[in-house]
Amino acid sequence: MNQDNTSEVLGEKLKRLEEAWFDAERKLQELQRFTYSGLWEHDWVANKVWMSAELYRLYKIEESNDLIKDQGVLPFIHPDDREMVRHRYLDAIREKKPYRLTHRAVLPDGEIKYMEQICETEYDDNGKPLFTVGITQDITDKHTLFLNLYDSEFKFRDLLLKAPIPYQSLNEKGSFLFVNEALSELLGYSYKQLIGEPFTMVWLEEEIAQFTSKFEVLLSNGSIVCEVPLKRADGLVKQVVLAGRAVQNIETNQLQTHCMLFDITDRKKVEQELLLTRKLLQEINSEESRTIHKQLEQLLNDINDFIPAISGLENSETWVELFNQCKLDLISASKVMNENDSSVNVD
């Protein structure tokens, strides 16, 4: 192969290498743009900083800015975060530890963004840093979403905590994950005394077997509504209606319950008192009915005994007719009493 052919082959290879280089650089730039990130390098020997074009764009800084070459983006870090970032960065270099940190940045137009820094450092044989290569990603949208979600969750938990209806959440083993103030007041235990403890701690001993079956129904069916007696810390028993649902926790991938408890203790007492009162009234009515029946029978007997005694007296026929009418009225009254007695029904 002559020299001309060799030069032509080398030129062709060089051209392909250049094309591959530009193609890789183009893809790297697209990747940075799509991921809102930029590359940087800190040369410790020359004490110079290099930043990719995309990183300049993220910080809205001109590439001709000489301040970047000496200090990097440190001047654009939020004043309240600047010292923390500098110390954490230098500590990571000195201790040869991984560096990953989120901080706020103040852009030239005053806009505040959240940036995440990740970098690695190469050292010489004596342990001195040679250069640090890092990537900075704009996570403002993600961080804002996280803050909004955190704020929403905080408000929801606060609302749930102070809700007037007792609420509890149990894990799949039946232990308390969360309780609100109303539930603590209902059971007479503080939040700390309940969290992590089994729900059976407030069940009557003779009812614990029922808890196991009811809890299995809740986990398998996904919901339950039942009436249970619960024992307070002071020993008093509360009758409650428990309405619960079982759902999959996205974070732990485990089942947990969400239950509302409605105190029906007073209602049950009233119902019991009404039942006793109705039974008592029935007994009173029955006793009165028996007494009245006896009185009616006695009156009828007296009339029957009195009719022969007035026979032969003046106007006896008129008197007999009147007494017979009284007998009919008494018999009618007795029938009405019997019908009233048979209609009495106690639930």
Secondary structure, 3 states (H helix, E strand, C coil): CCHHHHHHHHHHHHHHHHHHHHHHHHHHHHHHHHCCEEEEEEECCCCEEEECHHHHHHHCCCCCCHHHHHHCCHHHECHHHHHHHHHHHHHHHHHCCCEEEEEEEECCCCCEEEEEEEEEEEECCCCCEEEEEEEEEECHHHHHHHHHHHHHHHHHHHHHHCCCCCEEEEECCCEEEEECHHHHHHHCCCHHHHCCCEHHHHECHHHHHHHHHHHHHHHHHCEEEEEEEEECCCCCEEEEEEEEEEEECCCCCCEEEEEEEEECHHHHHHHHHHHHHHHHHHHHHHHHHHHHHHHHHHHHHHHHHHHHHHCCCCCHHHHHHHHHHHHHHHHHHHHHHHHHHHHCCCC
